[in-house]
Amino acid sequence: MFNLPKLSTVTIALALVCFAPATAQSSGDHAVFSVQRTSSSQVRAGAWAFGRGDYEEAERFGRVSLQRPERLSHSRRSIAYANWCAALSMTDAHELALDACEQAIALRPTNWRAHLNHGSALLRSGDRALAQAAYAEARALAPFENDIVRAVAILDSRSLASAE
């Protein structure tokens, strides 16, 4: 039998919080965004701010994290752009948000969060058809992710409500 050290509940909870993605849902229009923490302190701080609902602070950290993009790997840069997209969208900077999501997708086309955030940014900017296409891309990459399932359900319910 192995002799494993006992981990405190606090240690386990801290580990789960540090590596878990943060998710936020706008209460006004119910757009679903998903941000992710990385080892980059600026990206991580932006994700924390976004999770707290401090979108201006999240936008600032996102902008700062991308001032020297060469310091981030393609994967982490994609995460930084996807997070920044979410923050920009929540501060109603729709054109910049869409550009940030497109940058994230170009860097890493398999980043489902970038596709989800792109769809939510499109939805917040008023383009349901393109939002639906972006959500379909996200769903193709990660069909069982709760954030994607919830975003698609919200879009579908809004589409049904507007058809009535």
BELRA-V157215 format. One record per residue. N is the residue number from 1. PSI is psi in whole degrees, -180 to 180 (* if undefined). OMEGA is omega in whole degrees, 0 to 359 (none if undefined). D_LAST is the distance of its C-alpha to the last C-alpha in Angstrom with 1 decimal. Layout:
n->[N | N]
psi->[PSI | PSI]
omega->[OMEGA | OMEGA]
d_last->[D_LAST | D_LAST]
This chain:
n->[1 | 2 | 3 | 4 | 5 | 6 | 7 | 8 | 9 | 10 | 11 | 12 | 13 | 14 | 15 | 16 | 17 | 18 | 19 | 20 | 21 | 22 | 23 | 24 | 25 | 26 | 27 | 28 | 29 | 30 | 31 | 32 | 33 | 34 | 35 | 36 | 37 | 38 | 39 | 40 | 41 | 42 | 43 | 44 | 45 | 46 | 47 | 48 | 49 | 50 | 51 | 52 | 53 | 54 | 55 | 56 | 57 | 58 | 59 | 60 | 61 | 62 | 63 | 64 | 65 | 66 | 67 | 68 | 69 | 70 | 71 | 72 | 73 | 74 | 75 | 76 | 77 | 78 | 79 | 80 | 81 | 82 | 83 | 84 | 85 | 86 | 87 | 88 | 89 | 90 | 91 | 92 | 93 | 94 | 95 | 96 | 97 | 98 | 99 | 100 | 101 | 102 | 103 | 104 | 105 | 106 | 107 | 108 | 109 | 110 | 111 | 112 | 113 | 114 | 115 | 116 | 117 | 118 | 119 | 120 | 121 | 122 | 123 | 124 | 125 | 126 | 127 | 128 | 129 | 130 | 131 | 132 | 133 | 134 | 135 | 136 | 137 | 138 | 139 | 140 | 141 | 142 | 143 | 144 | 145 | 146 | 147 | 148 | 149 | 150 | 151 | 152 | 153 | 154 | 155 | 156 | 157 | 158 | 159 | 160 | 161 | 162 | 163 | 164]
psi->[143 | 147 | 91 | 140 | 148 | 132 | 135 | 157 | -37 | -42 | -45 | -45 | -42 | -42 | -42 | -41 | -40 | -31 | -1 | 142 | 151 | 139 | 141 | 149 | 125 | 132 | -26 | -45 | 2 | 31 | 136 | 127 | 154 | 123 | 157 | 144 | 148 | -175 | -14 | 126 | -37 | -43 | -44 | -45 | -39 | -40 | -40 | -46 | -43 | -45 | -30 | -9 | 11 | 80 | -32 | -42 | -41 | -40 | -43 | -47 | -38 | -45 | -46 | -40 | -23 | 8 | -32 | 72 | -24 | -16 | -13 | 141 | 166 | -44 | -47 | -33 | -39 | -42 | -45 | -44 | -41 | -42 | -43 | -39 | -47 | -46 | -43 | -43 | -41 | -18 | 14 | 24 | 69 | -45 | -44 | -38 | -47 | -40 | -42 | -42 | -39 | -36 | -44 | -44 | -40 | -38 | -36 | 89 | -18 | 8 | 96 | -32 | -37 | -42 | -42 | -48 | -36 | -46 | -42 | -37 | -40 | -42 | -45 | -28 | -4 | 7 | 85 | -39 | -47 | -32 | -43 | -41 | -41 | -41 | -36 | -39 | -45 | -44 | -34 | -33 | -35 | 75 | -21 | 9 | 128 | -41 | -39 | -46 | -44 | -43 | -44 | -41 | -41 | -45 | -43 | -42 | -35 | -38 | -40 | -41 | -38 | -21 | -21 | *]
omega->[179 | 176 | 182 | 177 | 178 | 177 | 179 | 177 | 180 | 179 | 180 | 180 | 179 | 178 | 179 | 180 | 183 | 185 | 180 | 176 | 176 | 180 | 176 | 178 | 178 | 181 | 184 | 184 | 175 | 174 | 183 | 176 | 175 | 177 | 187 | 177 | 175 | 178 | 177 | 184 | 180 | 179 | 180 | 180 | 177 | 178 | 177 | 180 | 179 | 179 | 177 | 182 | 178 | 188 | 177 | 178 | 178 | 178 | 181 | 178 | 177 | 179 | 181 | 182 | 182 | 178 | 177 | 187 | 181 | 178 | 182 | 173 | 178 | 181 | 181 | 177 | 177 | 177 | 181 | 179 | 180 | 177 | 181 | 177 | 181 | 181 | 179 | 180 | 181 | 175 | 177 | 173 | 192 | 181 | 178 | 179 | 180 | 178 | 180 | 178 | 178 | 175 | 180 | 181 | 179 | 180 | 182 | 183 | 180 | 179 | 184 | 179 | 178 | 178 | 178 | 180 | 177 | 178 | 180 | 176 | 177 | 179 | 179 | 179 | 174 | 183 | 182 | 183 | 179 | 176 | 179 | 178 | 179 | 177 | 178 | 176 | 179 | 182 | 177 | 181 | 184 | 189 | 185 | 178 | 183 | 182 | 180 | 179 | 180 | 180 | 180 | 179 | 179 | 179 | 180 | 180 | 177 | 179 | 178 | 181 | 181 | 179 | 182 | none]
d_last->[63.9 | 62.6 | 63.2 | 59.9 | 59.8 | 57.6 | 54.7 | 53.6 | 50.1 | 49.9 | 50.9 | 48.3 | 45.6 | 46.7 | 46.7 | 43.1 | 41.9 | 43.8 | 42.4 | 38.8 | 36.0 | 34.3 | 30.5 | 28.5 | 24.9 | 23.9 | 22.6 | 20.9 | 18.5 | 19.3 | 20.9 | 23.4 | 26.9 | 30.1 | 33.5 | 36.8 | 40.3 | 43.3 | 47.1 | 46.7 | 47.1 | 44.9 | 42.0 | 42.5 | 42.6 | 39.4 | 37.6 | 39.0 | 37.9 | 34.4 | 34.3 | 35.4 | 32.7 | 35.3 | 33.6 | 36.2 | 38.9 | 37.2 | 36.8 | 40.5 | 41.7 | 39.6 | 41.2 | 44.7 | 44.3 | 43.7 | 46.6 | 48.9 | 46.7 | 49.8 | 50.5 | 47.4 | 47.2 | 44.4 | 42.5 | 42.9 | 42.2 | 38.9 | 38.1 | 39.2 | 36.9 | 33.9 | 34.6 | 35.2 | 31.9 | 30.1 | 32.2 | 31.8 | 28.1 | 28.1 | 30.4 | 28.1 | 30.7 | 28.0 | 30.4 | 33.1 | 30.8 | 29.6 | 33.3 | 34.4 | 32.0 | 33.1 | 36.7 | 36.0 | 34.6 | 37.5 | 40.0 | 38.6 | 36.0 | 35.8 | 34.8 | 31.5 | 31.1 | 31.5 | 28.6 | 26.4 | 27.4 | 26.9 | 23.3 | 22.8 | 24.6 | 22.5 | 19.3 | 21.1 | 22.1 | 18.6 | 19.0 | 16.3 | 17.6 | 21.2 | 20.3 | 19.0 | 22.3 | 24.3 | 22.8 | 23.6 | 27.2 | 27.5 | 26.4 | 28.9 | 31.6 | 30.8 | 28.3 | 29.0 | 29.2 | 27.2 | 26.1 | 24.6 | 22.9 | 21.4 | 20.4 | 18.6 | 16.8 | 15.7 | 14.6 | 12.7 | 10.9 | 10.2 | 8.9 | 6.6 | 5.5 | 5.5 | 3.8 | 0.0]
